[in-house]
Amino acid sequence: MYKLIVFIPETHTEEVKTALFAAGAGRQGDYDCCAWQTLGQGQFRPLDGSKPFIGQQGEIETVAEYRVEMLCEESRLKAVVSALRDAHPYEEPAFEVIQLVDIDE
């Protein structure tokens, strides 16, 4: 099992989450559409050659973004990351994929 963490501008959070859920992320046991999220502030500066969704090249931009976390089975991981890239408005979305350890009781 893996945990996907993605940073999404507030304006597109539900749209991106919906795409991730449709690709198979956010499932745990007998539940789906599971996620944890918190609002924060992202910062970046578009460099030469970029095509920023928000902001101007060479200027630091701050944006209200949600940090969204959800589980993902290994078999769905490539499809989920592909869906993330397709649905996310940024040309280079910030995300992490962390492998989880299963601890038997």
N, C-alpha and C positions, 0 to 999 in steps of 0.2 A: 504494500500500500504506500502511496505517496501523498504528500500535502502540497497543493498548489497555493502559492501566495502571489497575488497580482495587485497592482496599484492602478486604479481606474478613476478618471475624472468623474466627479459627482454627477455630471450631466449624462453619463453613459453607463453608470453602474448596473442598473437593472437590465439593460440590453446585453451587456457583456455576460452577466451572470446567467441570463436565460440561454445564451449560446453555449456556455460551459456546461450547464445542466443538460441541455439537449445532446451534447457530445458524450455525456456519461460521467461527468464529475459531480461531486456533492452527494454521493450515495454512501450510506452507512447502515448496514443491517437492513431492516425493513423500512427505511426512510430514504427519501430522495430530496433534492433541492436544499440540502443542508449546507450552510455557510456561516462564517463568522466574519463580521466586518466592523471597522471603526473608521471614523472620519479624521483625516489629518491634512497636512499641507505638503504637497510635492514641489520640488524646485528643479529647474534645468535651464540650460542655455543652449539654444539651437546654434550649431556651428555651420560654417560654409558648406554648402552641398545638401543641407537638411531641408526638408519640406514640412515644417512644424504645423501641426493641427491647431495649436495655440501658441501665441507669442511670435516674436520676430528674431531673425538671425542676429546673433551677437548680443542679445539682451537677456538677462536673467528673468525668468518667468516663474511665478508661484501660482499654484492651482489647488483648489480644494479637491482632494482625491480620497477615495476609500481604499483601505487595505482590506482585501477580501481573501479569506482562507477557506479552502475546501479540500476534502479528500478525493483521491482519484486512484482507481485500480490501475495496475501496470498495463493491463491489456487495453485500456482506454487512453493512456497518457498521450500518445502521438496525436490521436484525434482531438483530444482536449486542447493541446497546445496549438494545433492548427486552427481550431475554432476560436481560440483566444486571439491569435494573430489576425484572423479574418474579421472578428467583431470589434476589436479594440480600435479606437480612433487614432491612437498615436502610431507613427510609422515604426517606432521601436519601443513597444510596450515593456515596462519593467515588470519582471516576474521571477519567481524562484520555484524550483521543484525540489522537495526534500524527501528522501526515502525514509520511511518510518520503520521502526523495529517492533516486531510483534513479540510481546512478552507473555508467555504461557503462565497461567496461575497454577 
